[in-house]
Amino acid sequence: MKPKTYLLLSSLLAGALLFTGFAWAKGKEATRVGKAATISFAHETQVGNVMFKPGDYTIRHRAIGANQFMVFQRTEEDPYDGTYEDVGRPQRVACRMEPLNAKVSDTTAAFEPEGSVDKLTKLDIAGENVEHLF
């Protein structure tokens, strides 16, 4: 074979490999988690086995190995400048994730009443493509 033929053949092979790699990457949608959101509890609320007092919380998904959980951090507004500050220790609550077909546009939560306490059962966070179940 002539050197020109080797060059053409190697260029075609590299192009085909590059095209296949892009097609494979596009076909496999990555799981998007770890976005932060805020949630307000009007009443005492149970999430998993943890009881939360009424108030505002910042929430974010975390994973350690195969264990999935949500971190709830209580926040309070500073009356002088309107910023929010973390209060107390963050609480971890185990969760499981279910994939969704599309990215969530608005953060939503589902509650079930249990006596005088609300129970958080599902949380969808804007920007993620999973729902968190408790």
C-alpha positions as CSV (number, residue, x, y, z in Angstrom):
1,M,0.0,0.0,0.0
2,K,1.0,3.5,-0.6
3,P,1.7,6.0,2.3
4,K,-1.3,8.0,1.1
5,T,-3.6,5.0,1.5
6,Y,-2.3,4.4,5.1
7,L,-2.9,8.0,6.0
8,L,-6.5,7.9,4.5
9,L,-7.3,4.6,6.3
10,S,-6.0,5.8,9.7
11,S,-7.9,9.1,9.3
12,L,-11.1,7.3,8.5
13,L,-10.6,4.9,11.4
14,A,-9.9,7.8,13.9
15,G,-13.0,9.7,12.7
16,A,-15.2,6.6,13.1
17,L,-13.9,6.0,16.6
18,L,-14.5,9.6,17.5
19,F,-18.0,9.6,16.2
20,T,-18.8,6.4,18.0
21,G,-17.5,7.8,21.3
22,F,-19.7,10.9,20.9
23,A,-22.8,8.9,20.1
24,W,-22.2,6.6,23.1
25,A,-21.7,9.5,25.5
26,K,-24.9,11.3,24.3
27,G,-26.9,8.1,24.6
28,K,-26.0,7.6,28.2
29,E,-27.5,10.4,30.3
30,A,-25.6,11.1,33.5
31,T,-27.4,11.1,36.8
32,R,-27.5,14.7,38.1
33,V,-27.6,15.1,41.9
34,G,-26.0,17.3,44.5
35,K,-27.9,20.5,43.8
36,A,-28.8,22.6,46.8
37,A,-32.4,23.6,47.6
38,T,-34.3,25.2,50.4
39,I,-37.4,23.9,52.1
40,S,-39.6,25.3,54.8
41,F,-41.5,23.2,57.4
42,A,-44.6,24.9,58.8
43,H,-45.1,22.1,61.4
44,E,-43.0,19.4,63.0
45,T,-41.9,17.2,60.1
46,Q,-40.5,13.7,60.1
47,V,-38.1,12.8,57.4
48,G,-37.0,9.1,57.6
49,N,-36.3,8.6,61.3
50,V,-35.4,12.2,62.1
51,M,-37.9,14.8,63.5
52,F,-37.4,18.4,62.3
53,K,-38.7,21.5,64.0
54,P,-40.6,24.1,62.0
55,G,-38.3,26.4,60.0
56,D,-36.2,26.8,56.9
57,Y,-33.6,24.2,55.8
58,T,-31.0,23.9,53.1
59,I,-30.9,20.4,51.6
60,R,-28.4,18.6,49.4
61,H,-27.9,15.0,48.3
62,R,-24.7,13.2,49.3
63,A,-23.4,9.7,48.9
64,I,-20.8,7.7,50.7
65,G,-20.2,4.5,48.8
66,A,-23.5,2.9,48.1
67,N,-25.3,4.8,50.9
68,Q,-27.5,7.7,49.7
69,F,-28.7,10.4,52.0
70,M,-29.9,14.0,52.2
71,V,-28.2,16.6,54.4
72,F,-30.7,19.0,56.1
73,Q,-29.1,22.2,57.5
74,R,-31.3,24.6,59.5
75,T,-31.0,28.2,58.4
76,E,-32.2,31.5,60.0
77,E,-32.5,34.9,58.4
78,D,-30.3,37.6,59.9
79,P,-32.7,40.5,60.8
80,Y,-30.0,43.1,60.1
81,D,-28.9,42.3,56.6
82,G,-31.4,39.6,55.3
83,T,-28.8,36.9,54.7
84,Y,-29.3,33.3,55.9
85,E,-27.0,31.7,58.3
86,D,-26.6,28.0,59.3
87,V,-27.9,27.1,62.7
88,G,-27.1,24.0,64.6
89,R,-25.7,20.7,63.3
90,P,-26.6,19.3,59.9
91,Q,-28.8,16.2,59.9
92,R,-28.3,13.3,57.5
93,V,-31.3,11.3,56.5
94,A,-31.1,8.1,54.4
95,C,-32.9,8.1,51.1
96,R,-33.2,6.2,47.9
97,M,-33.2,7.6,44.4
98,E,-35.5,6.9,41.5
99,P,-34.4,8.1,38.0
100,L,-36.6,10.5,36.2
101,N,-36.9,11.0,32.4
102,A,-36.1,14.7,32.5
103,K,-34.4,17.3,34.6
104,V,-36.6,18.8,37.3
105,S,-37.5,22.4,36.7
106,D,-38.9,23.3,40.2
107,T,-38.2,21.9,43.6
108,T,-41.2,20.1,45.0
109,A,-42.0,18.0,48.1
110,A,-44.7,15.5,48.9
111,F,-46.0,15.1,52.5
112,E,-48.2,12.7,54.3
113,P,-50.0,13.7,57.5
114,E,-49.4,11.4,60.5
115,G,-51.3,12.7,63.4
116,S,-50.0,16.2,64.3
117,V,-46.8,15.6,62.4
118,D,-46.2,15.9,58.6
119,K,-44.0,13.2,57.0
120,L,-41.9,14.1,54.0
121,T,-42.1,11.2,51.6
122,K,-40.6,12.5,48.3
123,L,-38.4,15.4,47.2
124,D,-37.6,16.5,43.7
125,I,-34.8,19.2,43.5
126,A,-34.6,21.6,40.6
127,G,-31.7,20.8,38.2
128,E,-31.6,17.1,39.2
129,N,-33.0,14.1,37.2
130,V,-33.8,11.9,40.1
131,E,-36.4,12.0,42.9
132,H,-35.4,11.3,46.5
133,L,-37.7,9.0,48.4
134,F,-37.8,8.6,52.2
